[in-house]
Amino acid sequence: MTLLFAALLTGLGLGAMYGLIALGFQITHSVCSRVNFAQGSMVMLGSVLGYVLTQRAGLPVILAYPLALLGCAAMGVIVEFCLIRPFAIRGNDGWLMATVAGGILLDNAVLFTFGNEPRSLPSPLVETSWQILGTGVYPQQVLIPLVAIAVAFALQMLFRRTRQGRALLAVVQNPEAARLMGINTTVMISGSFALSSMLAGAAGLLIAPLFSVHSDMGTLFGIKAFAVAILGGMTSAWGVMIAGFLYGLVEALVTTFLGSSYTYIVVFALLIAVLAIKPSGLFGAAKLRKV
């Protein structure tokens, strides 16, 4: 029972992380049918900026974390402007490789400036644990899924209750009509990449106190989050979040009861099986093609 509870708690925390990062993929894909394959690097960037601002600059968390998120947002805009827009204008798919290369460049730039030694990001939420059903639980582990769900609700309110959110939804539904209505679609696309990178940075800040902060920490998170986005369905934001929780739970349960050697075999075999049955993802809507 203790093992099961620990696995479920770990799975919910990991799933929340995957869901947040995958939401970034879903948002940009919905707006412009493109994604940032450097999304995993944005997870790392959020963690590193959080560490630098709190531990080296001495800023309080309440100031450092928003600044770290703004740094991630700025990097997202740079990625869109430099690595995606030039190819998109020409109708070229080179942005796929460009964003992968951009992520590698960012990882190595951080490696040379930040160093290759893993560092811990202190947090009062991981100093003492609660005993629940015989399992030691850090408050941070409870906080992560709660924050992820709160962010998902906040995004829903942003899209439905604010002018900028409704403009973004208009671009999602019909870019040409949105442009004719006076909406600056270029700004909206850049904004979607900024928001996507902020979500990844938030995931990095949340997970950093439980893991070590280092230059390549986001790579695996980014790969898994893209799998989650495909699994949930690129057309459904809540579907992506639910898929994140499902993926995290399956991963944690397999690791706990079968061993880490079987984790990726089982998880990705299930992923392939699901997509073979439902190619649009668990909650995605199949696109109609004109013939």
Salt bridges, closest charged atoms under 4 A:
GLU80 OE1 - ARG85 NH2 2.84
GLU176 OE2 - ARG179 NH1 2.81
ASP216 OD1 - HIS214 ND1 2.48
GLU251 OE1 - LYS224 NZ 2.93
